[in-house]
Amino acid sequence: MTEHAQAKHPSIGTLIAVFVALLVLLGATVAVAEVDLGGPWNFAAAFAIASIKAALIVLFFMNIRYSTPLSRLVAFAGLFWLAILFALTFADYLTRGWLAVTATW
């Protein structure tokens, strides 16, 4: 096998460190669920923790960090498309209160 054909992989130590980080973030998720931070801060904290966990899983366990630029581009395009879908859904949800809905039965 040539040097260019060898695939890079994270070391066992890196995978264990990521696993421990995921366990710590799991504990943080449980703690945020149990504590009332007031207002929208519970959602913001839970969303931030979930985003970090998803990034760790994608980067290390799905090997995006060590993959080819094309694979990284495809992963980024998928995340960008997901962000567009969330933004459009959230925009629709926010504009629902503008309409006066009355039943005409």
C-alpha positions in Angstrom: 0.0 0.0 0.0 1.4 3.4 -0.9 1.7 6.3 1.5 -1.1 8.2 -0.3 -3.6 5.3 -0.1 -3.3 4.9 3.7 -6.3 6.2 5.5 -5.8 8.3 8.6 -7.7 7.3 11.7 -7.9 8.8 15.2 -5.8 7.0 17.9 -7.4 4.9 20.6 -6.5 7.6 23.1 -8.3 10.3 21.1 -11.4 8.1 20.8 -11.4 7.4 24.5 -11.0 11.2 25.2 -13.9 12.0 22.9 -16.0 9.3 24.6 -15.2 10.7 28.0 -16.1 14.2 26.7 -19.4 12.8 25.5 -20.2 11.3 28.9 -19.4 14.7 30.6 -21.7 16.4 28.1 -24.4 13.9 28.8 -24.1 14.8 32.5 -24.3 18.4 31.6 -27.5 17.7 29.6 -29.1 16.0 32.5 -28.0 18.9 34.8 -29.5 21.5 32.5 -32.7 19.5 32.3 -33.0 19.5 36.1 -32.1 23.1 36.7 -34.4 26.0 35.8 -32.2 28.6 34.1 -35.1 30.9 33.5 -36.6 32.0 30.2 -35.1 30.6 27.0 -31.8 29.8 28.6 -32.6 26.2 29.2 -33.2 25.7 25.5 -30.1 27.6 24.6 -27.9 25.6 26.9 -29.4 22.3 25.9 -29.0 23.2 22.2 -25.4 24.3 22.6 -24.5 21.0 24.5 -26.3 18.9 21.8 -24.5 20.8 19.0 -21.1 20.1 20.7 -22.0 16.4 21.1 -23.1 16.2 17.4 -19.9 17.9 16.3 -17.7 15.5 18.3 -19.6 12.4 16.9 -19.4 13.7 13.3 -15.7 14.7 13.5 -14.3 11.7 15.3 -16.6 8.7 15.2 -17.7 9.4 11.6 -14.0 10.2 10.6 -14.9 13.5 8.9 -11.9 15.1 10.5 -9.6 12.6 8.8 -11.5 12.3 5.5 -11.0 13.7 2.1 -12.0 17.3 1.2 -14.9 16.0 -0.9 -16.3 14.1 2.1 -16.0 17.2 4.3 -17.8 19.3 1.6 -20.6 16.8 1.5 -21.0 16.8 5.2 -20.9 20.6 5.3 -23.5 20.8 2.5 -25.8 18.4 4.5 -25.5 20.6 7.6 -26.0 23.7 5.6 -29.2 22.2 4.1 -30.4 21.2 7.5 -29.8 24.8 8.8 -31.9 26.1 5.9 -34.7 23.7 6.7 -34.6 24.7 10.4 -34.6 28.4 9.6 -37.6 28.1 7.3 -39.5 26.0 9.8 -38.7 28.4 12.6 -39.7 31.4 10.4 -43.0 29.7 9.7 -43.5 29.0 13.4 -42.8 32.6 14.3 -45.3 34.0 11.8 -48.2 31.8 12.9 -49.3 34.3 15.5 -49.8 37.0 12.9 -52.9 35.4 11.4 -56.2 35.6 13.1 -57.5 32.1 12.9 -61.3 31.8 13.3 -63.4 28.7 12.8 -66.1 29.2 10.1 -68.0 26.0 10.5 
